[in-house]
Amino acid sequence: MDSKKIEVTLVKSPIGYSLRQKNTVRALGLRRLGQTVEHADSEVVRGMIQKVSHLVKVTE
């Protein structure tokens, strides 16, 4: 089965945001500004992205 992939890029620093949002960014595998990671498109990942949507850019 070919699961869809989404690319998540950190475009804004989580500095100044809550620890919870920083932890969400880290859980997505993002460490530095401009870094892009690839995830399987799942409801869990979509929920995490929604919580930090102001910090990341998503490419399908």
Secondary structure, DSSP 8 states (H G I E B T S, - for coil): ----EEEEEE-S--TTS-HHHHHHHHHTT--STT-EEEEE--HHHHHHHHHTTTTEEEE-
